[in-house]
């Protein structure tokens, strides 16, 4: 049984990955400062409260549990906030990761799985984004993630630290059990906002832009279920350890759905005809962002198992019965 330190493991994607790791015979140890995560999301599993800025605390945990690999889910992720408060993002998303990597080096831990993002690519220059697409972020959030990817390349060359960078597109959905799901404060992601409108927790859902060069004028995005992402983390960890080399993958379904299509599907799943309001475009929102996941499919044997209806259904079940 391998001991895996899951940093930010009490958060949205982290908690789903922790649950799957445990179900597959791993021993996940959650390390989280609970600034964004929820203790209830990882009940019954080893939990250590701590901050990535505390190298002494990190090394204590590495030694106590004899950690063999680290998964990182502890980034700040709000694009708009990153533009307004870049210092906050560079401290947490870059400096704290450097501190973690140093602690790993000093503790002899050589395997690292990093949650990266499609935001490292910036404005798309082709219909589907593969791993060779130019990485030209257009906001501080994307910049911070790309900086860590570059740091990991340097750490591999200099110290032999192996890493996987997984570039998510739109993480979505909730666990089939309904016990854990998406819970951000404030909430900025489209599907939970839509479902909060369906549940009567919001007066309407606001759609930013109806004049994009897409079939219905609204943005097109690639939605991938959180459990599919969790499975990709485990497959990538196993391949990295087996081959002892660093890897990079884009994780998406390869299919795009417009905001308008998603809203119609949500109305069908919930049975609620909630109010939709259209507003002006937001700066920096590309018209289309869709992954080319063929490399992950070929090398990891990974393919998303949830379609859009299933994503919304699991998220709706969580929204109706959420515990935190």
VEXDREN-2710 file (C-alpha; in Angstrom, 1 decimal):
% VEXDREN-2710
k/r/px/py/pz
1/UNK/0.0/0.0/0.0
2/UNK/1.5/3.3/-1.1
3/UNK/1.3/6.4/1.0
4/UNK/0.3/9.4/-1.1
5/UNK/0.3/12.9/0.3
6/UNK/-2.7/14.8/-1.3
7/UNK/-2.1/18.5/-0.8
8/UNK/-5.4/20.4/-1.0
9/UNK/-7.1/17.0/-0.6
10/UNK/-10.1/18.5/1.2
11/UNK/-11.0/20.6/-1.8
12/UNK/-13.3/19.8/-4.8
13/UNK/-11.1/17.7/-7.1
14/UNK/-8.7/16.6/-4.3
15/UNK/-11.5/15.0/-2.2
16/UNK/-12.8/13.0/-5.1
17/UNK/-9.3/11.8/-5.9
18/UNK/-8.7/10.9/-2.2
19/UNK/-11.8/8.8/-2.2
20/UNK/-10.8/7.0/-5.4
21/UNK/-7.2/6.4/-4.1
22/UNK/-8.6/4.8/-1.0
23/UNK/-10.9/2.6/-3.0
24/UNK/-8.0/1.4/-5.1
25/UNK/-5.8/0.3/-2.2
26/UNK/-3.7/3.4/-1.7
27/UNK/-3.3/5.2/1.6
28/UNK/-4.0/8.9/0.9
29/UNK/-2.9/11.4/3.5
30/UNK/-4.7/14.7/3.2
31/UNK/-2.7/17.9/3.9
32/UNK/-4.9/21.0/3.8
33/UNK/-5.1/24.4/5.5
34/UNK/-8.9/24.4/5.1
35/UNK/-8.8/27.9/3.6
36/UNK/-10.9/26.5/0.7
37/UNK/-11.4/22.9/1.5
38/UNK/-13.9/21.1/3.8
39/UNK/-12.9/18.7/6.6
40/UNK/-16.2/16.8/6.0
41/UNK/-15.2/15.9/2.5
42/UNK/-12.5/13.5/3.8
43/UNK/-14.0/12.1/6.9
44/UNK/-12.5/8.9/8.1
45/UNK/-9.2/9.4/6.3
46/UNK/-5.7/10.5/7.6
47/UNK/-5.8/14.3/7.8
48/UNK/-3.1/16.7/8.7
49/UNK/-3.9/20.4/8.9
50/UNK/-1.0/22.5/7.6
51/UNK/0.1/25.2/5.2
52/UNK/2.5/24.7/2.2
53/UNK/4.5/27.6/3.5
54/UNK/5.5/25.6/6.6
55/UNK/8.4/23.4/5.4
56/UNK/9.1/22.0/8.9
57/UNK/5.5/20.8/9.1
58/UNK/5.7/19.3/5.7
59/UNK/8.8/17.4/6.4
60/UNK/7.3/16.1/9.7
61/UNK/4.3/14.7/7.7
62/UNK/6.7/13.2/5.0
63/UNK/8.6/11.4/7.8
64/UNK/5.6/10.3/9.9
65/UNK/3.8/8.6/7.0
66/UNK/6.8/7.6/4.8
67/UNK/5.2/9.4/1.8
68/UNK/6.1/8.0/-1.6
69/UNK/4.4/10.5/-3.9
70/UNK/2.6/13.8/-3.8
71/UNK/-0.5/15.0/-5.5
72/UNK/-1.1/18.8/-5.6
73/UNK/-4.6/20.4/-5.6
74/UNK/-3.9/23.5/-3.5
75/UNK/-4.0/26.3/-6.0
76/UNK/-6.2/29.4/-6.1
77/UNK/-8.2/29.0/-9.3
78/UNK/-10.3/32.2/-9.9
79/UNK/-9.2/33.9/-13.1
80/UNK/-10.8/37.3/-12.3
81/UNK/-9.4/37.4/-8.8
82/UNK/-5.9/36.6/-10.2
83/UNK/-6.1/39.7/-12.3
84/UNK/-7.1/41.8/-9.3
85/UNK/-4.7/40.2/-6.8
86/UNK/-1.8/38.7/-8.7
87/UNK/0.5/38.8/-5.6
88/UNK/-1.9/36.4/-3.8
89/UNK/-1.7/34.0/-6.7
90/UNK/2.0/34.1/-7.2
91/UNK/2.6/33.5/-3.5
92/UNK/0.2/30.5/-3.2
93/UNK/0.4/29.0/-6.7
94/UNK/4.2/29.4/-7.3
95/UNK/6.2/30.2/-4.1
96/UNK/4.3/27.6/-2.0
97/UNK/4.8/24.9/-4.6
98/UNK/8.5/25.7/-4.6
99/UNK/8.5/25.3/-0.9
100/UNK/6.7/21.9/-1.3
101/UNK/9.2/20.7/-3.9
102/UNK/12.1/21.7/-1.7
103/UNK/10.6/19.7/1.2
104/UNK/10.1/16.7/-1.1
105/UNK/13.8/17.0/-2.2
106/UNK/15.0/17.1/1.4
107/UNK/12.7/14.1/2.3
108/UNK/13.7/12.0/-0.7
109/UNK/10.2/12.0/-2.3
110/UNK/10.7/11.8/-6.1
111/UNK/7.2/11.6/-7.7
112/UNK/4.8/14.6/-8.1
113/UNK/1.4/14.9/-9.8
114/UNK/0.4/18.5/-10.5
115/UNK/-3.0/19.9/-11.3
116/UNK/-2.4/22.2/-14.1
117/UNK/-5.0/23.9/-16.4
118/UNK/-6.0/24.6/-19.9
119/UNK/-5.5/28.3/-19.0
120/UNK/-1.8/27.7/-19.7
121/UNK/-2.6/27.7/-23.4
122/UNK/-4.3/31.1/-23.6
123/UNK/-6.2/31.9/-26.8
124/UNK/-6.6/28.8/-28.9
125/UNK/-5.0/28.7/-32.3
126/UNK/-6.6/25.4/-33.4
127/UNK/-10.1/23.8/-32.9
128/UNK/-8.9/21.2/-30.4
129/UNK/-6.0/21.8/-28.0
130/UNK/-3.3/19.2/-27.8
131/UNK/-0.1/19.0/-25.8
132/UNK/1.9/20.8/-28.5
133/UNK/-0.4/23.8/-28.6
134/UNK/1.5/27.0/-27.7
135/UNK/1.4/27.9/-24.0
136/UNK/0.7/31.6/-23.9
137/UNK/-1.5/32.4/-20.8
138/UNK/-3.6/35.6/-20.8
139/UNK/-4.1/35.9/-17.1
140/UNK/-2.0/35.6/-13.9
141/UNK/-3.7/32.3/-12.9
142/UNK/-2.5/30.7/-16.2
143/UNK/0.9/32.3/-15.7
144/UNK/1.3/30.7/-12.3
145/UNK/0.4/27.2/-13.5
146/UNK/2.8/27.5/-16.4
147/UNK/5.6/28.7/-14.1
148/UNK/5.2/25.6/-12.0
149/UNK/5.3/23.4/-15.1
150/UNK/8.6/25.1/-16.0
151/UNK/9.9/24.6/-12.5
152/UNK/9.1/20.9/-12.7
153/UNK/11.0/20.6/-15.9
154/UNK/14.0/22.2/-14.2
155/UNK/13.7/20.0/-11.1
156/UNK/13.6/16.9/-13.3
157/UNK/16.8/17.9/-15.1
158/UNK/18.7/18.9/-12.0
159/UNK/17.4/16.6/-9.3
160/UNK/15.6/13.7/-11.1
161/UNK/12.2/14.6/-9.6
162/UNK/9.6/13.1/-11.9
163/UNK/6.3/14.8/-12.4
164/UNK/3.0/14.6/-14.2
165/UNK/1.2/17.9/-15.2
166/UNK/-2.5/17.3/-16.0
167/UNK/-4.1/20.2/-17.8
168/UNK/-7.8/20.2/-17.0
169/UNK/-10.5/21.7/-19.1
170/UNK/-13.8/22.3/-17.2
171/UNK/-13.9/20.1/-14.1
172/UNK/-17.5/19.4/-13.3
173/UNK/-20.0/17.0/-11.7
174/UNK/-20.0/15.3/-8.3
175/UNK/-19.5/11.8/-6.9
176/UNK/-22.2/9.3/-7.7
177/UNK/-22.8/8.8/-3.9
178/UNK/-23.9/12.4/-3.5
179/UNK/-21.7/12.6/-0.4
180/UNK/-19.1/15.0/-1.9
181/UNK/-19.3/17.6/-4.6
182/UNK/-18.4/21.1/-5.7
183/UNK/-18.6/23.7/-2.9
184/UNK/-16.7/27.0/-3.5
185/UNK/-17.2/30.4/-1.7
186/UNK/-17.9/32.4/-3.7
187/UNK/-19.0/30.0/-6.5
188/UNK/-17.7/31.0/-9.9
189/UNK/-18.2/27.8/-12.0
190/UNK/-21.0/27.6/-14.5
191/UNK/-22.7/24.3/-13.6
192/UNK/-23.2/24.9/-9.9
193/UNK/-24.4/28.5/-10.6
194/UNK/-26.9/27.1/-13.1
195/UNK/-28.1/24.5/-10.7
196/UNK/-28.4/27.0/-7.9
197/UNK/-30.7/29.0/-10.1
198/UNK/-32.7/25.8/-10.7
199/UNK/-32.9/25.2/-6.9
200/UNK/-34.2/28.7/-6.3
201/UNK/-31.0/29.8/-4.5
202/UNK/-30.3/32.4/-7.2
203/UNK/-32.9/34.5/-9.0
204/UNK/-31.4/33.7/-12.4
205/UNK/-28.3/32.6/-14.2
206/UNK/-26.3/35.2/-16.0
207/UNK/-24.8/34.3/-19.4
208/UNK/-21.9/36.6/-20.5
209/UNK/-22.0/37.0/-24.2
210/UNK/-24.4/35.9/-26.9
211/UNK/-22.6/37.2/-29.9
212/UNK/-19.6/34.8/-30.1
213/UNK/-18.7/33.2/-33.5
214/UNK/-20.4/29.9/-32.4
215/UNK/-23.6/28.2/-33.6
216/UNK/-25.8/29.9/-30.9
217/UNK/-23.6/32.8/-30.0
218/UNK/-22.5/31.5/-26.5
219/UNK/-19.1/30.2/-25.5
220/UNK/-18.3/26.6/-26.1
221/UNK/-16.4/24.6/-23.4
222/UNK/-15.3/21.0/-22.8
223/UNK/-16.7/19.6/-19.6
224/UNK/-15.0/16.6/-17.8
225/UNK/-16.4/14.8/-14.8
226/UNK/-14.4/15.1/-11.5
227/UNK/-14.3/11.3/-11.1
228/UNK/-12.8/11.0/-14.6
229/UNK/-10.1/13.5/-13.6
230/UNK/-9.5/11.5/-10.4
231/UNK/-9.0/8.4/-12.4
232/UNK/-6.6/10.1/-14.7
233/UNK/-4.5/11.2/-11.7
234/UNK/-4.1/7.6/-10.6
235/UNK/-3.3/6.2/-14.1
236/UNK/-0.8/9.0/-14.6
237/UNK/0.9/8.3/-11.2
238/UNK/1.2/4.6/-12.0
239/UNK/2.7/5.3/-15.5
240/UNK/5.1/7.8/-14.1
241/UNK/6.4/5.5/-11.4
242/UNK/6.6/2.5/-13.8
243/UNK/8.5/4.3/-16.5
244/UNK/10.3/6.8/-14.1
245/UNK/9.7/9.7/-16.4
246/UNK/7.9/13.0/-16.4
247/UNK/4.6/13.3/-18.4
248/UNK/2.2/16.0/-19.6
249/UNK/-1.5/15.4/-20.6
250/UNK/-4.5/17.4/-21.6
251/UNK/-7.7/16.2/-19.9
252/UNK/-11.1/16.8/-21.5
253/UNK/-13.8/15.0/-23.4
254/UNK/-12.8/16.2/-26.8
255/UNK/-16.4/17.5/-27.3
256/UNK/-17.6/21.1/-26.7
257/UNK/-21.0/22.3/-25.5
258/UNK/-22.2/25.8/-25.6
259/UNK/-23.4/27.6/-22.5
260/UNK/-26.9/27.7/-24.1
261/UNK/-26.8/23.9/-24.7
262/UNK/-25.7/23.3/-21.1
263/UNK/-28.5/25.4/-19.8
264/UNK/-31.1/23.5/-21.8
265/UNK/-29.7/20.2/-20.6
266/UNK/-29.8/21.5/-17.0
267/UNK/-33.5/22.5/-17.5
268/UNK/-34.2/19.0/-18.8
269/UNK/-32.4/17.2/-15.9
270/UNK/-33.9/19.4/-13.1
271/UNK/-37.4/19.9/-14.6
272/UNK/-37.1/23.6/-13.8
273/UNK/-37.5/26.4/-16.3
274/UNK/-35.3/28.9/-14.4
275/UNK/-34.6/32.5/-15.6
276/UNK/-31.7/33.2/-17.9
277/UNK/-30.3/36.7/-18.3
278/UNK/-27.8/37.6/-21.1
279/UNK/-25.1/40.2/-20.4
280/UNK/-22.1/41.6/-22.3
281/UNK/-19.0/39.4/-22.8
282/UNK/-16.3/39.2/-20.2
283/UNK/-12.8/40.2/-21.2
284/UNK/-10.5/37.3/-21.8
285/UNK/-13.2/34.6/-22.5
286/UNK/-12.2/32.7/-25.7
287/UNK/-15.2/31.6/-27.9
288/UNK/-14.2/27.9/-27.9
289/UNK/-12.0/25.8/-25.6
290/UNK/-12.0/22.1/-26.4
291/UNK/-9.3/19.5/-25.5
292/UNK/-7.7/17.0/-27.8
293/UNK/-7.4/14.2/-25.2
294/UNK/-5.9/11.6/-27.7
295/UNK/-2.5/11.4/-26.0
296/UNK/-4.0/10.6/-22.6
297/UNK/-6.3/8.0/-24.3
298/UNK/-3.4/6.4/-26.1
299/UNK/-0.8/6.4/-23.3
300/UNK/-2.9/6.1/-20.2
301/UNK/-5.9/4.2/-21.6
302/UNK/-8.0/7.0/-20.2
303/UNK/-11.3/8.0/-21.6
304/UNK/-14.1/10.0/-19.9
305/UNK/-16.9/7.8/-18.7
306/UNK/-19.5/10.5/-18.0
307/UNK/-21.4/12.5/-20.6
308/UNK/-22.9/15.9/-20.1
309/UNK/-26.3/14.6/-18.9
310/UNK/-24.6/12.4/-16.3
311/UNK/-22.3/15.3/-15.2
312/UNK/-25.3/17.6/-14.6
313/UNK/-27.3/14.8/-13.0
314/UNK/-24.6/14.0/-10.4
315/UNK/-24.1/17.8/-9.8
316/UNK/-27.9/18.2/-9.3
317/UNK/-28.0/15.4/-6.8
318/UNK/-25.3/17.0/-4.8
319/UNK/-26.9/20.5/-5.0
320/UNK/-30.2/19.1/-3.7
321/UNK/-28.6/17.3/-0.8
322/UNK/-25.3/19.1/-0.1
323/UNK/-23.7/18.7/3.3
324/UNK/-21.2/21.6/3.2
END
